[in-house]
Amino acid sequence: MLKGLSGRTAVVTGAAGAIGQAMCARLAEEGANVVAADVAEEPLRAVVSTLPSKALAVRADITSDTDVTTLISAAVDEFGTVDLVVANAGVECEVHPVAEFSPADFDKVFAVNVKGAFLTAAAAVRRMLHQDSRGKILFTASLAAVMGSPGTSVYNASKHAVLGLARCLALEVGGTGIRVNTLCPGVVDSRMMRSLEDGMGAMGGADGPTIKQAFEAQIPLGRYASPAEVAATAAWILSDEVDYLHGETFTVSGGLRP
């Protein structure tokens, strides 16, 4: 068991997605009270029904300040504190060159990936500053936050913005005792990657499986990460095993580098 997770209250956004589900499962295994949030209510409840510890499902649209505030309040009402907040919710973008990109999809991606992370972190800080246990905030960005790739400009730009937000927040709240860090997964075996593979393939005249093989060939470990491997890293960052980590950026990429 990792030190400092048992009995703590963890809020995870994007909990119905592959990484979010794995994070909820790992934190619950470590004994945390899990507050799982997502806009997809039925999948969310299915996730919570599998957790081995105390858990609460809260439907929340993280692009809504009202929903995010309600989410944090629900966690406090149920468990008394908010100790760990994982701003994990995110969406992929269409795959197109910049000149052909849809402004509507730009707005959607930035609303979820950037505004959602901002609102989640802001609500978490407001609560943590008024409780004895200050807490920890972990942003899920992406390896796309530190690199570029053709066709995914808007997704990459949104994740660059998340990393910038995290770095600024860490400087603002470090003196209060709130810890802030960022997790940047590389390619993860998930529905989102299937969507991006298909989009990149369509843009380049190939199919999704061919794009997957090309990605795997670039990864020194030769394979995608599992969501559970990403979640294990998140749990370690959120634990008291490494309490001096603050303002750090962690990649989980199998050796893949920009």
DRENPA-3360 file (N, C-alpha, C; in nm, 2 decimals, always signed):
BEGIN
1 = MLKGLSGR = +0.08/-0.12/+0.00/+0.00/+0.00/+0.00/+0.09/+0.13/+0.00 ~ +0.05/+0.22/-0.08/+0.12/+0.35/-0.08/+0.08/+0.44/+0.04 ~ +0.18/+0.50/+0.10/+0.15/+0.58/+0.22/+0.07/+0.70/+0.19 ~ -0.03/+0.73/+0.27/-0.11/+0.85/+0.26/-0.23/+0.85/+0.17 ~ -0.27/+0.74/+0.12/-0.39/+0.73/+0.03/-0.51/+0.67/+0.10 ~ -0.49/+0.58/+0.19/-0.60/+0.52/+0.26/-0.68/+0.62/+0.35 ~ -0.81/+0.62/+0.33/-0.89/+0.71/+0.41/-0.90/+0.85/+0.35 ~ -0.82/+0.89/+0.25/-0.83/+1.02/+0.19/-0.94/+1.02/+0.08;
9 = TAVVTGAA = -0.99/+1.14/+0.05/-1.10/+1.15/-0.04/-1.04/+1.20/-0.18 ~ -1.06/+1.12/-0.28/-1.00/+1.16/-0.41/-1.11/+1.18/-0.51 ~ -1.11/+1.30/-0.58/-1.20/+1.34/-0.68/-1.13/+1.32/-0.82 ~ -1.19/+1.24/-0.90/-1.14/+1.21/-1.03/-1.24/+1.25/-1.14 ~ -1.20/+1.34/-1.23/-1.29/+1.38/-1.34/-1.25/+1.29/-1.46 ~ -1.35/+1.29/-1.55/-1.33/+1.20/-1.67/-1.32/+1.05/-1.62 ~ -1.40/+1.02/-1.52/-1.38/+0.89/-1.46/-1.44/+0.77/-1.54 ~ -1.52/+0.80/-1.65/-1.57/+0.70/-1.73/-1.48/+0.66/-1.84;
17 = GAIGQAMC = -1.38/+0.74/-1.87/-1.28/+0.71/-1.97/-1.18/+0.60/-1.92 ~ -1.10/+0.55/-2.01/-1.01/+0.44/-1.98/-0.91/+0.48/-1.87 ~ -0.84/+0.59/-1.88/-0.75/+0.63/-1.78/-0.82/+0.66/-1.65 ~ -0.93/+0.73/-1.66/-1.01/+0.77/-1.54/-1.06/+0.65/-1.47 ~ -1.11/+0.55/-1.54/-1.15/+0.42/-1.47/-1.04/+0.36/-1.40 ~ -0.92/+0.35/-1.46/-0.81/+0.29/-1.40/-0.76/+0.37/-1.28 ~ -0.77/+0.50/-1.28/-0.73/+0.58/-1.17/-0.82/+0.56/-1.05 ~ -0.95/+0.56/-1.08/-1.05/+0.53/-0.97/-1.02/+0.39/-0.91;
25 = ARLAEEGA = -1.00/+0.29/-0.99/-0.98/+0.16/-0.94/-0.85/+0.15/-0.86 ~ -0.74/+0.22/-0.90/-0.62/+0.21/-0.82/-0.63/+0.28/-0.69 ~ -0.69/+0.40/-0.69/-0.70/+0.48/-0.57/-0.80/+0.41/-0.47 ~ -0.90/+0.34/-0.52/-0.99/+0.26/-0.44/-0.91/+0.14/-0.38 ~ -0.83/+0.08/-0.46/-0.75/-0.03/-0.40/-0.66/+0.01/-0.29 ~ -0.61/+0.14/-0.30/-0.52/+0.19/-0.20/-0.60/+0.24/-0.08 ~ -0.73/+0.23/-0.08/-0.82/+0.26/+0.04/-0.87/+0.40/+0.04 ~ -0.86/+0.47/-0.07/-0.92/+0.61/-0.08/-1.07/+0.60/-0.10;
33 = NVVAADVA = -1.13/+0.71/-0.05/-1.27/+0.73/-0.08/-1.27/+0.80/-0.22 ~ -1.34/+0.74/-0.32/-1.33/+0.79/-0.45/-1.46/+0.86/-0.49 ~ -1.45/+0.99/-0.54/-1.56/+1.06/-0.60/-1.54/+1.07/-0.75 ~ -1.61/+0.99/-0.82/-1.59/+0.97/-0.97/-1.69/+1.07/-1.04 ~ -1.63/+1.15/-1.13/-1.71/+1.24/-1.20/-1.70/+1.23/-1.35 ~ -1.81/+1.24/-1.42/-1.81/+1.24/-1.57/-1.94/+1.29/-1.62 ~ -1.94/+1.33/-1.74/-2.07/+1.38/-1.80/-2.15/+1.26/-1.85 ~ -2.09/+1.14/-1.87/-2.16/+1.02/-1.91/-2.21/+0.94/-1.79;
41 = EEPLRAVV = -2.34/+0.96/-1.75/-2.39/+0.91/-1.62/-2.39/+0.76/-1.61 ~ -2.44/+0.69/-1.71/-2.45/+0.54/-1.70/-2.32/+0.48/-1.69 ~ -2.22/+0.51/-1.78/-2.09/+0.45/-1.77/-2.02/+0.48/-1.64 ~ -2.05/+0.60/-1.59/-1.99/+0.65/-1.46/-2.04/+0.56/-1.35 ~ -2.17/+0.53/-1.34/-2.22/+0.45/-1.23/-2.17/+0.31/-1.24 ~ -2.15/+0.26/-1.37/-2.09/+0.13/-1.38/-1.95/+0.12/-1.33 ~ -1.87/+0.23/-1.34/-1.74/+0.23/-1.29/-1.74/+0.23/-1.14 ~ -1.83/+0.31/-1.08/-1.84/+0.32/-0.93/-1.88/+0.18/-0.87;
49 = STLPSKAL = -1.97/+0.11/-0.94/-2.02/-0.01/-0.89/-1.91/-0.12/-0.88 ~ -1.80/-0.10/-0.94/-1.69/-0.20/-0.94/-1.59/-0.17/-0.83 ~ -1.60/-0.05/-0.77/-1.49/-0.01/-0.68/-1.50/-0.08/-0.54 ~ -1.39/-0.12/-0.48/-1.39/-0.19/-0.36/-1.40/-0.11/-0.23 ~ -1.39/+0.02/-0.24/-1.40/+0.11/-0.12/-1.51/+0.20/-0.14 ~ -1.53/+0.30/-0.04/-1.63/+0.39/-0.04/-1.62/+0.48/-0.17 ~ -1.73/+0.49/-0.24/-1.73/+0.57/-0.37/-1.86/+0.64/-0.39 ~ -1.85/+0.75/-0.47/-1.96/+0.83/-0.50/-1.95/+0.87/-0.65;
57 = AVRADITS = -2.06/+0.85/-0.72/-2.07/+0.89/-0.86/-2.14/+1.03/-0.87 ~ -2.08/+1.12/-0.94/-2.14/+1.26/-0.95/-2.13/+1.29/-1.10 ~ -2.25/+1.31/-1.16/-2.25/+1.35/-1.30/-2.21/+1.50/-1.30 ~ -2.11/+1.53/-1.38/-2.07/+1.67/-1.38/-2.01/+1.71/-1.52 ~ -2.05/+1.82/-1.57/-2.00/+1.88/-1.69/-1.89/+1.97/-1.65 ~ -1.76/+1.94/-1.67/-1.65/+2.02/-1.61/-1.63/+2.15/-1.69 ~ -1.71/+2.17/-1.80/-1.70/+2.30/-1.86/-1.79/+2.40/-1.79 ~ -1.87/+2.35/-1.69/-1.97/+2.43/-1.62/-1.91/+2.46/-1.48;
65 = DTDVTTLI = -1.89/+2.59/-1.44/-1.84/+2.63/-1.31/-1.94/+2.58/-1.20 ~ -2.07/+2.59/-1.23/-2.17/+2.54/-1.14/-2.16/+2.39/-1.11 ~ -2.14/+2.31/-1.22/-2.13/+2.17/-1.20/-2.00/+2.13/-1.12 ~ -1.89/+2.20/-1.15/-1.76/+2.17/-1.08/-1.77/+2.21/-0.93 ~ -1.83/+2.32/-0.91/-1.85/+2.36/-0.77/-1.94/+2.26/-0.69 ~ -2.04/+2.22/-0.76/-2.13/+2.12/-0.70/-2.06/+1.99/-0.67 ~ -1.97/+1.95/-0.77/-1.89/+1.83/-0.75/-1.81/+1.83/-0.63 ~ -1.73/+1.94/-0.61/-1.65/+1.95/-0.49/-1.73/+1.95/-0.36;
73 = SAAVDEFG = -1.85/+2.02/-0.36/-1.94/+2.02/-0.25/-1.99/+1.88/-0.22 ~ -2.02/+1.81/-0.32/-2.08/+1.67/-0.30/-1.97/+1.58/-0.23 ~ -1.84/+1.60/-0.27/-1.74/+1.52/-0.21/-1.72/+1.56/-0.06 ~ -1.73/+1.68/-0.03/-1.72/+1.73/+0.11/-1.84/+1.68/+0.19 ~ -1.96/+1.69/+0.13/-2.08/+1.65/+0.20/-2.07/+1.50/+0.23 ~ -2.02/+1.42/+0.14/-2.02/+1.27/+0.16/-1.90/+1.23/+0.25 ~ -1.79/+1.29/+0.23/-1.67/+1.24/+0.30/-1.60/+1.34/+0.39 ~ -1.64/+1.46/+0.39/-1.58/+1.56/+0.49/-1.47/+1.65/+0.44;
81 = TVDLVVAN = -1.39/+1.59/+0.35/-1.27/+1.67/+0.29/-1.25/+1.64/+0.15 ~ -1.17/+1.72/+0.08/-1.13/+1.69/-0.05/-0.97/+1.69/-0.05 ~ -0.91/+1.57/-0.05/-0.77/+1.56/-0.03/-0.69/+1.55/-0.16 ~ -0.75/+1.48/-0.26/-0.68/+1.45/-0.38/-0.77/+1.49/-0.50 ~ -0.73/+1.57/-0.59/-0.81/+1.60/-0.71/-0.73/+1.57/-0.83 ~ -0.79/+1.49/-0.92/-0.72/+1.46/-1.04/-0.80/+1.52/-1.16 ~ -0.75/+1.62/-1.22/-0.81/+1.69/-1.33/-0.78/+1.61/-1.45 ~ -0.86/+1.51/-1.48/-0.82/+1.41/-1.58/-0.91/+1.41/-1.70;
89 = AGVECEVH = -1.03/+1.48/-1.70/-1.12/+1.47/-1.81/-1.06/+1.54/-1.93 ~ -1.08/+1.48/-2.05/-1.03/+1.53/-2.17/-1.09/+1.47/-2.29 ~ -1.08/+1.53/-2.41/-1.13/+1.48/-2.53/-1.02/+1.50/-2.64 ~ -1.03/+1.41/-2.74/-0.94/+1.42/-2.85/-0.99/+1.52/-2.95 ~ -0.91/+1.56/-3.05/-0.96/+1.65/-3.16/-0.98/+1.57/-3.29 ~ -1.04/+1.64/-3.38/-1.04/+1.59/-3.52/-0.89/+1.59/-3.57 ~ -0.86/+1.52/-3.67/-0.73/+1.52/-3.72/-0.73/+1.59/-3.86 ~ -0.68/+1.71/-3.86/-0.67/+1.79/-3.99/-0.55/+1.88/-3.98;
97 = PVAEFSPA = -0.50/+1.92/-4.09/-0.41/+2.03/-4.09/-0.47/+2.16/-4.03 ~ -0.38/+2.25/-3.98/-0.43/+2.37/-3.91/-0.53/+2.45/-4.00 ~ -0.49/+2.46/-4.13/-0.57/+2.54/-4.22/-0.71/+2.49/-4.25 ~ -0.73/+2.36/-4.22/-0.86/+2.29/-4.25/-0.93/+2.26/-4.12 ~ -0.88/+2.31/-4.01/-0.94/+2.27/-3.88/-1.07/+2.34/-3.85 ~ -1.17/+2.27/-3.79/-1.30/+2.33/-3.76/-1.29/+2.41/-3.64 ~ -1.33/+2.54/-3.65/-1.34/+2.63/-3.53/-1.43/+2.57/-3.42 ~ -1.54/+2.50/-3.46/-1.63/+2.44/-3.36/-1.56/+2.33/-3.28;
105 = DFDKVFAV = -1.48/+2.25/-3.35/-1.40/+2.15/-3.27/-1.30/+2.21/-3.19 ~ -1.23/+2.32/-3.23/-1.14/+2.39/-3.15/-1.20/+2.43/-3.02 ~ -1.32/+2.49/-3.03/-1.39/+2.54/-2.91/-1.42/+2.42/-2.82 ~ -1.47/+2.31/-2.87/-1.50/+2.19/-2.79/-1.38/+2.14/-2.71 ~ -1.27/+2.12/-2.79/-1.15/+2.07/-2.72/-1.10/+2.16/-2.61 ~ -1.09/+2.29/-2.64/-1.04/+2.38/-2.54/-1.13/+2.40/-2.42 ~ -1.26/+2.38/-2.45/-1.36/+2.39/-2.34/-1.34/+2.28/-2.24 ~ -1.32/+2.16/-2.29/-1.31/+2.04/-2.20/-1.16/+2.04/-2.14;
113 = NVKGAFLT = -1.07/+2.04/-2.23/-0.93/+2.01/-2.19/-0.87/+2.12/-2.11 ~ -0.90/+2.25/-2.14/-0.84/+2.36/-2.08/-0.93/+2.43/-1.97 ~ -1.05/+2.47/-2.02/-1.14/+2.53/-1.93/-1.18/+2.44/-1.82 ~ -1.20/+2.31/-1.85/-1.24/+2.21/-1.75/-1.13/+2.19/-1.65 ~ -1.01/+2.18/-1.69/-0.90/+2.17/-1.60/-0.89/+2.29/-1.51 ~ -0.90/+2.41/-1.57/-0.90/+2.53/-1.49/-1.00/+2.54/-1.38 ~ -1.13/+2.51/-1.42/-1.24/+2.52/-1.33/-1.22/+2.41/-1.22 ~ -1.18/+2.29/-1.25/-1.16/+2.19/-1.15/-1.05/+2.23/-1.05;
121 = AAAAVRRM = -0.94/+2.28/-1.10/-0.83/+2.32/-1.01/-0.87/+2.44/-0.92 ~ -0.94/+2.53/-0.98/-0.98/+2.65/-0.90/-1.08/+2.61/-0.79 ~ -1.17/+2.53/-0.82/-1.27/+2.48/-0.72/-1.20/+2.40/-0.61 ~ -1.10/+2.32/-0.65/-1.02/+2.24/-0.55/-0.94/+2.33/-0.46 ~ -0.88/+2.43/-0.52/-0.79/+2.52/-0.43/-0.88/+2.59/-0.34 ~ -1.00/+2.64/-0.38/-1.08/+2.72/-0.29/-1.12/+2.63/-0.17 ~ -1.15/+2.51/-0.20/-1.19/+2.42/-0.08/-1.07/+2.38/+0.00 ~ -0.95/+2.35/-0.06/-0.84/+2.30/+0.02/-0.78/+2.41/+0.11;
129 = LHQDSRGK = -0.80/+2.54/+0.07/-0.75/+2.65/+0.15/-0.83/+2.66/+0.28 ~ -0.94/+2.60/+0.29/-1.03/+2.61/+0.41/-1.04/+2.48/+0.48 ~ -0.94/+2.39/+0.47/-0.94/+2.27/+0.55/-0.80/+2.25/+0.60 ~ -0.79/+2.17/+0.71/-0.66/+2.15/+0.77/-0.56/+2.08/+0.68 ~ -0.61/+1.97/+0.61/-0.53/+1.90/+0.52/-0.54/+1.96/+0.38 ~ -0.43/+2.03/+0.34/-0.43/+2.11/+0.22/-0.46/+2.03/+0.09 ~ -0.40/+1.92/+0.07/-0.44/+1.84/-0.04/-0.34/+1.85/-0.16 ~ -0.37/+1.77/-0.26/-0.29/+1.75/-0.38/-0.37/+1.76/-0.50;
137 = ILFTASLA = -0.32/+1.82/-0.61/-0.39/+1.83/-0.73/-0.30/+1.77/-0.84 ~ -0.35/+1.69/-0.92/-0.28/+1.63/-1.03/-0.35/+1.65/-1.16 ~ -0.28/+1.71/-1.26/-0.34/+1.74/-1.39/-0.30/+1.62/-1.48 ~ -0.39/+1.57/-1.56/-0.35/+1.47/-1.66/-0.34/+1.55/-1.79 ~ -0.22/+1.57/-1.84/-0.19/+1.64/-1.97/-0.17/+1.53/-2.07 ~ -0.05/+1.52/-2.13/-0.02/+1.42/-2.23/+0.12/+1.45/-2.28 ~ +0.18/+1.35/-2.34/+0.31/+1.37/-2.41/+0.29/+1.48/-2.51 ~ +0.17/+1.50/-2.56/+0.14/+1.60/-2.66/+0.16/+1.74/-2.60;
145 = AVMGSPGT = +0.17/+1.75/-2.47/+0.20/+1.88/-2.40/+0.34/+1.93/-2.42 ~ +0.43/+1.84/-2.46/+0.57/+1.88/-2.48/+0.62/+1.85/-2.61 ~ +0.53/+1.82/-2.71/+0.58/+1.79/-2.85/+0.47/+1.84/-2.95 ~ +0.50/+1.83/-3.07/+0.41/+1.86/-3.18/+0.39/+1.74/-3.27 ~ +0.28/+1.74/-3.34/+0.26/+1.63/-3.44/+0.17/+1.68/-3.55 ~ +0.18/+1.65/-3.67/+0.09/+1.70/-3.78/-0.05/+1.64/-3.76 ~ -0.14/+1.73/-3.78/-0.28/+1.69/-3.78/-0.35/+1.70/-3.64 ~ -0.28/+1.71/-3.54/-0.34/+1.72/-3.40/-0.30/+1.85/-3.33;
153 = SVYNASKH = -0.30/+1.96/-3.40/-0.25/+2.08/-3.35/-0.34/+2.13/-3.23 ~ -0.47/+2.11/-3.24/-0.56/+2.17/-3.14/-0.55/+2.08/-3.01 ~ -0.54/+1.95/-3.02/-0.52/+1.87/-2.90/-0.39/+1.90/-2.84 ~ -0.28/+1.91/-2.92/-0.15/+1.94/-2.86/-0.15/+2.08/-2.79 ~ -0.21/+2.17/-2.86/-0.21/+2.31/-2.80/-0.29/+2.31/-2.67 ~ -0.40/+2.23/-2.66/-0.48/+2.23/-2.54/-0.40/+2.17/-2.43 ~ -0.32/+2.07/-2.46/-0.24/+2.00/-2.35/-0.12/+2.09/-2.31 ~ -0.06/+2.16/-2.41/+0.04/+2.26/-2.37/-0.02/+2.36/-2.27;
161 = AVLGLARC = -0.15/+2.40/-2.30/-0.21/+2.50/-2.21/-0.23/+2.44/-2.07 ~ -0.27/+2.31/-2.06/-0.29/+2.24/-1.93/-0.15/+2.24/-1.85 ~ -0.05/+2.21/-1.92/+0.09/+2.21/-1.85/+0.12/+2.35/-1.81 ~ +0.09/+2.46/-1.89/+0.12/+2.59/-1.84/+0.04/+2.63/-1.72 ~ -0.09/+2.59/-1.72/-0.18/+2.62/-1.61/-0.12/+2.55/-1.48 ~ -0.08/+2.43/-1.49/-0.03/+2.35/-1.38/+0.10/+2.42/-1.32 ~ +0.18/+2.47/-1.41/+0.31/+2.53/-1.37/+0.28/+2.66/-1.29 ~ +0.19/+2.74/-1.34/+0.15/+2.86/-1.28/+0.09/+2.84/-1.14;
169 = LALEVGGT = -0.01/+2.74/-1.14/-0.07/+2.71/-1.01/+0.02/+2.66/-0.91 ~ +0.12/+2.58/-0.95/+0.22/+2.53/-0.85/+0.30/+2.64/-0.78 ~ +0.33/+2.75/-0.86/+0.40/+2.86/-0.81/+0.31/+2.94/-0.71 ~ +0.18/+2.95/-0.75/+0.09/+3.02/-0.66/+0.06/+2.96/-0.53 ~ +0.05/+2.83/-0.52/-0.01/+2.77/-0.40/+0.10/+2.69/-0.32 ~ +0.22/+2.68/-0.37/+0.32/+2.60/-0.30/+0.33/+2.64/-0.16 ~ +0.33/+2.77/-0.13/+0.35/+2.81/+0.01/+0.23/+2.78/+0.10 ~ +0.12/+2.74/+0.04/+0.00/+2.71/+0.12/+0.00/+2.56/+0.17;
177 = GIRVNTLC = +0.09/+2.48/+0.11/+0.09/+2.34/+0.14/+0.02/+2.25/+0.04 ~ -0.05/+2.31/-0.06/-0.11/+2.24/-0.17/-0.01/+2.19/-0.27 ~ +0.00/+2.07/-0.30/+0.09/+2.02/-0.40/+0.03/+2.00/-0.53 ~ +0.10/+2.04/-0.64/+0.05/+2.04/-0.78/+0.15/+1.98/-0.87 ~ +0.11/+1.88/-0.94/+0.19/+1.81/-1.04/+0.12/+1.78/-1.17 ~ +0.19/+1.74/-1.27/+0.13/+1.70/-1.40/+0.18/+1.57/-1.45 ~ +0.08/+1.49/-1.50/+0.11/+1.36/-1.55/+0.09/+1.37/-1.70 ~ +0.19/+1.32/-1.78/+0.19/+1.33/-1.93/+0.20/+1.19/-1.98;
185 = PGVVDSRM = +0.09/+1.12/-2.00/+0.10/+0.98/-2.06/+0.13/+1.00/-2.21 ~ +0.20/+0.90/-2.26/+0.23/+0.89/-2.40/+0.11/+0.82/-2.47 ~ +0.14/+0.72/-2.56/+0.03/+0.65/-2.62/-0.02/+0.54/-2.53 ~ -0.15/+0.55/-2.51/-0.22/+0.46/-2.41/-0.32/+0.38/-2.49 ~ -0.33/+0.25/-2.46/-0.43/+0.16/-2.53/-0.57/+0.20/-2.48 ~ -0.64/+0.27/-2.56/-0.77/+0.32/-2.52/-0.85/+0.36/-2.64 ~ -0.98/+0.39/-2.62/-1.07/+0.43/-2.73/-1.02/+0.56/-2.79 ~ -0.97/+0.65/-2.71/-0.92/+0.78/-2.77/-0.81/+0.75/-2.87;
193 = MRSLEDGM = -0.72/+0.66/-2.84/-0.61/+0.63/-2.93/-0.66/+0.57/-3.06 ~ -0.76/+0.48/-3.05/-0.82/+0.43/-3.17/-0.87/+0.54/-3.26 ~ -0.94/+0.64/-3.20/-0.99/+0.75/-3.28/-0.88/+0.83/-3.34 ~ -0.77/+0.86/-3.27/-0.66/+0.93/-3.33/-0.59/+0.85/-3.43 ~ -0.58/+0.72/-3.41/-0.51/+0.64/-3.52/-0.59/+0.64/-3.65 ~ -0.72/+0.63/-3.63/-0.81/+0.63/-3.75/-0.80/+0.77/-3.82 ~ -0.80/+0.88/-3.74/-0.79/+1.01/-3.80/-0.66/+1.04/-3.87 ~ -0.55/+1.00/-3.81/-0.42/+1.01/-3.87/-0.40/+0.93/-3.99;
201 = GAMGGADG = -0.46/+0.81/-3.98/-0.45/+0.72/-4.10/-0.53/+0.78/-4.22 ~ -0.65/+0.84/-4.19/-0.73/+0.90/-4.30/-0.65/+1.02/-4.36 ~ -0.58/+1.09/-4.28/-0.51/+1.21/-4.33/-0.39/+1.17/-4.41 ~ -0.33/+1.05/-4.37/-0.21/+1.01/-4.44/-0.22/+0.90/-4.54 ~ -0.35/+0.86/-4.57/-0.37/+0.75/-4.66/-0.34/+0.61/-4.61 ~ -0.36/+0.59/-4.48/-0.33/+0.46/-4.43/-0.45/+0.42/-4.34 ~ -0.45/+0.30/-4.28/-0.56/+0.26/-4.19/-0.51/+0.27/-4.05 ~ -0.60/+0.27/-3.95/-0.57/+0.28/-3.81/-0.47/+0.18/-3.76;
209 = PTIKQAFE = -0.48/+0.05/-3.79/-0.38/-0.05/-3.75/-0.24/-0.02/-3.80 ~ -0.23/+0.03/-3.92/-0.10/+0.07/-3.97/-0.04/+0.18/-3.89 ~ -0.12/+0.28/-3.86/-0.07/+0.39/-3.77/-0.03/+0.34/-3.63 ~ -0.11/+0.25/-3.58/-0.07/+0.19/-3.45/+0.07/+0.12/-3.46 ~ +0.09/+0.04/-3.56/+0.22/-0.02/-3.58/+0.33/+0.08/-3.59 ~ +0.30/+0.19/-3.66/+0.41/+0.29/-3.67/+0.44/+0.36/-3.54 ~ +0.33/+0.38/-3.45/+0.36/+0.43/-3.32/+0.44/+0.34/-3.24 ~ +0.40/+0.21/-3.24/+0.47/+0.11/-3.16/+0.62/+0.10/-3.20;
217 = AQIPLGRY = +0.65/+0.12/-3.33/+0.78/+0.11/-3.37/+0.87/+0.22/-3.32 ~ +0.81/+0.33/-3.28/+0.88/+0.45/-3.23/+0.91/+0.44/-3.08 ~ +0.83/+0.35/-3.01/+0.84/+0.34/-2.86/+0.95/+0.24/-2.83 ~ +1.05/+0.28/-2.75/+1.16/+0.19/-2.71/+1.11/+0.06/-2.65 ~ +1.00/+0.07/-2.57/+0.94/-0.06/-2.51/+0.86/-0.14/-2.61 ~ +0.83/-0.08/-2.72/+0.76/-0.15/-2.83/+0.61/-0.17/-2.81 ~ +0.55/-0.10/-2.72/+0.41/-0.12/-2.70/+0.34/+0.00/-2.64 ~ +0.21/+0.01/-2.65/+0.14/+0.11/-2.58/+0.13/+0.09/-2.43;
225 = ASPAEVAA = +0.11/+0.19/-2.35/+0.09/+0.18/-2.21/-0.05/+0.13/-2.18 ~ -0.07/+0.05/-2.08/-0.21/+0.02/-2.03/-0.26/+0.13/-1.94 ~ -0.39/+0.16/-1.94/-0.44/+0.26/-1.84/-0.40/+0.23/-1.70 ~ -0.38/+0.10/-1.66/-0.34/+0.07/-1.52/-0.20/+0.12/-1.49 ~ -0.11/+0.12/-1.59/+0.02/+0.16/-1.57/+0.03/+0.31/-1.55 ~ -0.06/+0.39/-1.62/-0.07/+0.53/-1.60/-0.13/+0.56/-1.46 ~ -0.23/+0.48/-1.42/-0.29/+0.50/-1.29/-0.20/+0.47/-1.18 ~ -0.11/+0.37/-1.19/-0.01/+0.34/-1.09/+0.08/+0.46/-1.07;
233 = TAAWILSD = +0.12/+0.52/-1.17/+0.21/+0.64/-1.16/+0.14/+0.75/-1.09 ~ +0.01/+0.77/-1.13/-0.07/+0.88/-1.07/-0.08/+0.86/-0.92 ~ -0.11/+0.73/-0.88/-0.13/+0.70/-0.73/+0.00/+0.73/-0.66 ~ +0.11/+0.70/-0.72/+0.24/+0.72/-0.65/+0.27/+0.88/-0.64 ~ +0.24/+0.95/-0.74/+0.25/+1.10/-0.73/+0.16/+1.16/-0.62 ~ +0.04/+1.10/-0.61/-0.06/+1.16/-0.51/-0.03/+1.11/-0.37 ~ +0.05/+1.01/-0.35/+0.08/+0.95/-0.22/+0.17/+1.04/-0.14 ~ +0.19/+1.00/-0.01/+0.28/+1.07/+0.08/+0.42/+1.00/+0.07;
241 = EVDYLHGE = +0.44/+0.91/-0.02/+0.57/+0.85/-0.04/+0.67/+0.95/-0.10 ~ +0.62/+1.05/-0.18/+0.70/+1.14/-0.25/+0.65/+1.28/-0.22 ~ +0.64/+1.32/-0.10/+0.57/+1.44/-0.06/+0.65/+1.57/-0.10 ~ +0.77/+1.56/-0.15/+0.85/+1.68/-0.19/+0.82/+1.71/-0.33 ~ +0.76/+1.62/-0.41/+0.73/+1.65/-0.55/+0.63/+1.76/-0.56 ~ +0.66/+1.87/-0.63/+0.57/+1.98/-0.65/+0.62/+2.06/-0.77 ~ +0.52/+2.09/-0.86/+0.55/+2.16/-0.98/+0.62/+2.08/-1.08 ~ +0.61/+1.94/-1.07/+0.68/+1.85/-1.16/+0.60/+1.80/-1.27;
249 = TFTVSGGL = +0.66/+1.76/-1.38/+0.60/+1.70/-1.49/+0.65/+1.56/-1.52 ~ +0.56/+1.46/-1.52/+0.60/+1.32/-1.53/+0.55/+1.26/-1.66 ~ +0.64/+1.21/-1.74/+0.59/+1.14/-1.86/+0.59/+0.99/-1.83 ~ +0.49/+0.92/-1.89/+0.47/+0.78/-1.89/+0.46/+0.74/-2.03 ~ +0.58/+0.71/-2.09/+0.59/+0.70/-2.24/+0.66/+0.58/-2.29 ~ +0.71/+0.49/-2.21/+0.78/+0.38/-2.26/+0.91/+0.41/-2.32 ~ +0.96/+0.53/-2.29/+1.09/+0.58/-2.35/+1.07/+0.67/-2.47 ~ +0.95/+0.69/-2.52/+0.92/+0.78/-2.63/+0.95/+0.92/-2.59;
257 = RP = +1.02/+0.99/-2.67/+1.06/+1.13/-2.64/+1.03/+1.22/-2.75 ~ +1.00/+1.35/-2.73/+0.98/+1.45/-2.83/+1.09/+1.45/-2.93;
% end
